[in-house]
Each structure stands twice: as structure tokens, then as C-alpha cells.
Amino acid sequence: MSWRFVDWLVGKPLSNEFRVLLDVASRLKIEDLAVFHPALIRILPENITQAGVVRMPGAGTVLALNYQVMESGWAGNLIYAPSPEVEGEIQLLSYEGLELPYRKHLEVAMASLASFIDERLQ
């Protein structure tokens, strides 16, 4: 499991598109995310199995996605949360790994991701 700040959209037009996506996306198709590959989403769109804009009580509105790479057996859950301090900066929370060990701890990891709180929003 990891949490990091990434500046991949700082100063780029996609930063505004990401904010709009979080503001207006009620139903999201995986195809809608293609514009963010590879600038923000480094996973190939065809490996994304589920994606949605969700409201996390402690973090606000975020982009959450699941992926699975069949060839390598790698799978993961990613959460992209905009930083309230720097336009285009994203907090990236992830739980990733080879599928069998990944699934073994999935329930605990998902509970941990769901408990993420950005205290700057409180």
C-alpha cells in the first residue's frame, strides 16, 4: 500500500479536465479516462476493470479505479484525490500486487484506503 503526492498535472490543461471530471461525472465509462492516459493514469485503459467518481467522507470527491493486467497477474486499486493546496497536484493512494497475495489482504487494504482522511479538508 502506498500514498504519495504526484505533480503530473501541475501546469497542464488536463488539471482542469480532471477537476471537471470530479465535479460533473455521475456515470463514468472507462473510455472517459483515456484522455488521462498516460499523463495521470499510468495503467493502460484496457486493463481498467472498474472506475468511478466517489465521495470519500474524509477526502472529498476522488477518482477510484481497479485494474488487472492479465499477462502479468498484477492487480490494484488506485485512488486519485486532488490536493487542495496545489492546482494539478494529486494524492495517489494505491494497493497493488500480484493477484494471489494481493487478494489475500484485499479486505484489510480496502478498509484502510476507505479510512483515508485529508485533514486539510476538515
N, C-alpha and C positions, 0 to 999 in steps of 0.2 A: 504494500500500500504506500502511496506517496502523495505528497501535497507540495506544490511549487507554484511560484509566480512565473508566468511567461510573458514576454513582451512582443510576441509575434505579430500583433495587430497595432502596436503603438505607431501612430503617424500614418496609418494606412486607411484607405477608404473602406476596407472590409470591417473596420472597427464600428463604423456607423451601421453597416448592414447587420452586424451581429447584435447590436442594441435593438434594432428594428425587429429582428427575428425574435428576441426575447420579449419585446413589447406586444407583438401582434400575432404571434404563432399560436393558434389554438389547436390546430391539427397539423402535424408535421409529417412530411414524407421524407424518406431517406434521400430521395432525389433533390430535395430542397437544400441539402447540406453540401452538395457537390461544389458550390461556389466557394466554400470554406476549405476545400482540399487543394493544396497541401498547406496553405498559409496558417490555418488554425488546427484543422483536423488532419492529423498525420496518418490516420488509418484510411486505407482505400475504401471509397464509398461502398463497393460491392461486399466488403466484409462487415459492414454495419448491419446488425440484426434487429436493432430497435433504437429509436431515438424519440426524444420528446422535450418540450419546454415544460419544466415543472417548477413549482414554488416550494422551496425548502424553508421551513419555519425560521431557521437561524441564518440563512444565507441569501434569501430573496429568490428572484427568478433566475434559473440556470438552465443550461442545455445539458441533458443527460443522455448518454448513449451506451449501448452494449455492442460488442463486436466479437467475432470469432473468425480466425484465419484457419481454414480447413487444412491447408497444406502443412502448416507448422504445428497445429494443435494449440496455438496461442489464443487466449480469450481475455476479455477485460470489460470493465465498466469505467466510464470516464464521466466526470462532471466538470463543465466549464462555467465558472462563475466570474462575472465581471468584477474587477477591482473598483471600489468606489472612489479611489484616490487618483488613479492614473488612467486617463482615457486610452483604451486599447489594451491595457494590461489585464490578463486573465489569470484567475486562480484555477489551476488544474489539479483536480483530485482524481486519483486513479487506483484501481485494484486490478492487477493484471498478472497473468502467468500461464504456464502450460495447463491445459484444460483439467486434467485429473487432480493435481494438487490445488489448482485454483478453485475447483468446485468443492473440495473438502472444507475450505474455510469461507466459502461464499456467504453464508448466512451471517456470520460474525462480521465479516468485512462490510457487507451491505448495511448492517446496523451502525457500524462505525461511520461510514460515509454519510448516512442519513442524519447523524448527530452533528455534522459539521455546523459550526456557528462562526459567522464573521462578526466579531464584536464591534467592528466599526459601524455596523448597521443597527446596532441596538440603541 
